[in-house]
Amino acid sequence: MTYFIGFEILLLSSLTVAKLIAFPRLPTSSKITLLERWSTNFSLEIINRVIAITVSMLLIQNLNFKNAASENWFYFLFYIVVLDFTFYWRHRIYHRWFWFFHRTHHSDSGYDFSLSLRIHPIETLIQIILFVSISLLMNINQWHIFLAVHIFSVQALLSHLDYAIPKTSFTRILRNIFVFPDSHKFHHNPENPDNHFGFLFSFWDTFFGTNQIKKID
């Protein structure tokens, strides 16, 4: 578990450093915009991390996760699929009925990995409730919960990268399974608000008719 947390921290740090290396070459207006965006995005990340750690630890300590018997890795993969299915529909519901909160995420004037940090605290609370509720119903142990949290956290960073993924036959196959940065960036285009709601897996969009992959291939 420590290694996975370390990887998440290393990934975020590497992306930040890579952006800062290119910072001197940016026009003055772009520098100002980036600093304004990052001040908001990283501030929200700090607030949300405090909320997430505090609330989740309180819930886990007061609910019966210590005796959870789900150690099977196939069951864990099924748990990830169930979580992602729930997050797909949560995302669609945000766009339809909870836009007041979700628009914080879509209000960024730029697009890079820091956008994954730009989440309204109410969304963080909803995410925690969903995570804990599903985990409790499926009898998931607390270590698998933490692992799942970090898997989705890393995916959030990766799906908001502003780098183009090479289009090859292999990546096209993967694109039918996982959410890629370009498809999620397509979702962030104001002209395409009602598509690509998937978080980790892209096949939910295909199954429920919200996949517009042909427009970006």
C-alpha positions as CSV (number, residue, x, y, z in Angstrom):
1,M,0.0,0.0,0.0
2,T,2.9,2.4,0.9
3,Y,4.4,1.8,-2.6
4,F,1.1,2.7,-4.3
5,I,0.8,5.9,-2.3
6,G,4.4,6.7,-3.1
7,F,3.7,6.1,-6.8
8,E,0.8,8.5,-6.7
9,I,2.9,11.2,-5.0
10,L,5.8,10.6,-7.4
11,L,3.4,10.9,-10.4
12,L,1.9,14.2,-9.2
13,S,5.3,15.6,-8.4
14,S,6.8,14.5,-11.8
15,L,3.9,16.1,-13.7
16,T,4.3,19.3,-11.6
17,V,8.1,19.5,-12.2
18,A,7.6,18.8,-16.0
19,K,5.2,21.7,-16.2
20,L,7.5,24.0,-14.2
21,I,10.5,23.2,-16.5
22,A,8.5,24.5,-19.4
23,F,7.3,27.5,-17.4
24,P,10.1,30.0,-18.4
25,R,9.3,29.5,-22.1
26,L,5.6,30.4,-21.6
27,P,4.3,33.9,-22.6
28,T,3.7,36.2,-19.6
29,S,-0.1,35.9,-20.0
30,S,0.2,32.1,-19.9
31,K,2.4,32.2,-16.8
32,I,-0.2,34.3,-15.0
33,T,-3.0,32.0,-16.1
34,L,-1.2,28.9,-15.0
35,L,-0.3,30.4,-11.6
36,E,-4.0,31.4,-11.1
37,R,-5.3,28.0,-12.1
38,W,-2.8,26.1,-10.0
39,S,-3.4,28.3,-6.9
40,T,-7.1,27.4,-7.1
41,N,-6.7,23.7,-8.1
42,F,-4.0,22.9,-5.5
43,S,-5.9,24.8,-2.8
44,L,-9.0,22.7,-3.5
45,E,-6.8,19.5,-3.4
46,I,-5.6,20.4,0.1
47,I,-9.2,21.1,1.3
48,N,-10.5,17.9,-0.3
49,R,-7.7,15.7,1.0
50,V,-8.3,16.9,4.6
51,I,-12.0,16.2,4.2
52,A,-11.4,12.8,2.6
53,I,-8.9,11.6,5.2
54,T,-10.9,12.9,8.2
55,V,-14.4,11.6,7.1
56,S,-13.2,8.3,5.6
57,M,-11.2,7.4,8.7
58,L,-14.1,8.2,11.0
59,L,-16.4,6.1,8.9
60,I,-14.0,3.2,8.6
61,Q,-13.3,3.2,12.3
62,N,-17.0,3.2,13.2
63,L,-18.2,0.7,10.7
64,N,-17.5,-3.0,10.5
65,F,-14.6,-3.2,8.0
66,K,-12.1,-4.9,10.3
67,N,-13.8,-8.3,9.9
68,A,-14.4,-8.0,6.1
69,A,-13.6,-11.3,4.5
70,S,-13.0,-10.2,0.9
71,E,-9.4,-11.1,0.3
72,N,-9.9,-12.6,-3.2
73,W,-8.3,-10.6,-6.0
74,F,-11.0,-11.5,-8.5
75,Y,-13.6,-10.2,-6.1
76,F,-11.5,-7.0,-5.8
77,L,-11.5,-6.6,-9.6
78,F,-15.3,-7.0,-9.5
79,Y,-15.4,-4.4,-6.8
80,I,-13.5,-2.0,-9.0
81,V,-16.0,-2.6,-11.9
82,V,-18.9,-2.0,-9.6
83,L,-17.4,1.3,-8.3
84,D,-16.6,2.5,-11.8
85,F,-20.2,1.7,-12.9
86,T,-21.5,3.8,-10.0
87,F,-19.1,6.6,-10.8
88,Y,-20.2,6.6,-14.5
89,W,-23.8,7.2,-13.4
90,R,-22.8,9.6,-10.7
91,H,-21.0,11.7,-13.4
92,R,-24.1,11.7,-15.6
93,I,-26.2,12.8,-12.6
94,Y,-23.8,15.6,-11.8
95,H,-24.2,17.0,-15.3
96,R,-28.0,16.8,-15.2
97,W,-29.0,17.7,-11.6
98,F,-25.9,18.7,-9.7
99,W,-24.2,21.0,-12.2
100,F,-24.0,23.8,-9.5
101,F,-21.2,21.7,-7.8
102,H,-19.7,19.9,-10.8
103,R,-19.2,23.1,-12.8
104,T,-16.3,23.9,-10.5
105,H,-14.4,21.1,-12.2
106,H,-15.4,22.3,-15.7
107,S,-14.7,26.0,-15.0
108,D,-11.0,25.8,-15.4
109,S,-9.7,28.1,-18.2
110,G,-6.9,25.6,-19.1
111,Y,-6.4,21.9,-19.3
112,D,-3.7,19.8,-17.6
113,F,-3.3,17.2,-14.8
114,S,-4.1,19.8,-12.1
115,L,-7.7,19.8,-13.4
116,S,-8.2,16.5,-11.7
117,L,-7.7,18.3,-8.4
118,R,-10.3,20.9,-9.1
119,I,-13.2,19.3,-7.3
120,H,-15.9,20.9,-5.2
121,P,-15.8,19.7,-1.6
122,I,-19.4,18.5,-1.8
123,E,-18.4,16.2,-4.6
124,T,-15.7,14.8,-2.4
125,L,-18.2,14.1,0.4
126,I,-20.5,12.3,-2.1
127,Q,-17.5,10.3,-3.4
128,I,-16.6,9.2,0.1
129,I,-20.2,8.1,0.9
130,L,-20.4,6.1,-2.4
131,F,-17.0,4.5,-1.7
132,V,-17.8,3.5,1.8
133,S,-21.4,2.4,1.1
134,I,-20.4,0.1,-1.7
135,S,-17.5,-1.2,0.2
136,L,-19.7,-2.0,3.2
137,L,-22.3,-3.7,1.1
138,M,-19.7,-5.8,-0.7
139,N,-17.9,-6.6,2.5
140,I,-14.6,-5.1,1.3
141,N,-11.7,-4.9,3.8
142,Q,-10.2,-1.5,4.5
143,W,-6.9,-2.2,2.7
144,H,-8.7,-3.0,-0.6
145,I,-10.7,0.2,-0.1
146,F,-7.5,2.3,0.2
147,L,-6.0,0.5,-2.8
148,A,-9.1,1.3,-4.9
149,V,-9.0,4.9,-3.8
150,H,-5.5,5.3,-5.1
151,I,-6.2,3.5,-8.3
152,F,-9.0,6.0,-9.1
153,S,-6.8,8.9,-7.9
154,V,-4.0,7.9,-10.3
155,Q,-6.5,7.4,-13.1
156,A,-7.9,10.9,-12.5
157,L,-4.5,12.4,-13.0
158,L,-3.8,10.3,-16.1
159,S,-7.1,11.1,-17.7
160,H,-6.5,14.8,-17.4
161,L,-3.1,14.8,-19.1
162,D,-2.7,17.3,-21.9
163,Y,-0.5,15.0,-23.9
164,A,-1.7,13.2,-27.0
165,I,-1.5,9.4,-26.9
166,P,-0.2,7.9,-30.1
167,K,-3.0,6.3,-32.2
168,T,-2.0,2.7,-32.9
169,S,-3.9,-0.6,-33.2
170,F,-2.9,-1.4,-29.7
171,T,-4.0,1.9,-28.2
172,R,-7.3,1.7,-30.1
173,I,-8.0,-1.7,-28.4
174,L,-7.1,-0.2,-25.0
175,R,-9.3,2.8,-25.7
176,N,-12.3,0.5,-25.9
177,I,-11.6,-0.6,-22.3
178,F,-10.0,2.4,-20.5
179,V,-10.6,6.1,-20.5
180,F,-7.9,7.9,-22.4
181,P,-6.9,11.6,-21.9
182,D,-8.0,12.7,-25.4
183,S,-11.5,11.2,-24.9
184,H,-11.9,12.9,-21.5
185,K,-10.6,16.2,-22.9
186,F,-13.3,15.8,-25.6
187,H,-15.8,15.6,-22.7
188,H,-14.4,18.9,-21.3
189,N,-15.1,20.7,-24.5
190,P,-18.2,22.9,-23.9
191,E,-19.6,21.8,-27.2
192,N,-19.6,18.2,-26.1
193,P,-21.1,18.1,-22.6
194,D,-23.2,14.9,-22.9
195,N,-20.6,12.2,-23.6
196,H,-17.7,10.3,-22.2
197,F,-18.8,10.1,-18.6
198,G,-16.6,7.1,-17.8
199,F,-14.0,7.4,-15.1
200,L,-11.8,4.3,-15.4
201,F,-13.5,2.1,-18.0
202,S,-14.7,3.5,-21.3
203,F,-17.0,0.6,-22.2
204,W,-19.8,2.1,-20.0
205,D,-20.0,5.0,-22.6
206,T,-20.2,2.5,-25.4
207,F,-22.9,0.4,-23.7
208,F,-25.0,3.4,-22.7
209,G,-24.6,5.3,-25.9
210,T,-22.4,8.2,-24.7
211,N,-19.3,7.3,-26.5
212,Q,-18.3,9.7,-29.3
213,I,-14.9,8.1,-30.0
214,K,-15.3,8.2,-33.8
215,K,-15.1,12.0,-33.6
216,I,-11.7,12.0,-32.1
217,D,-10.1,9.0,-33.8
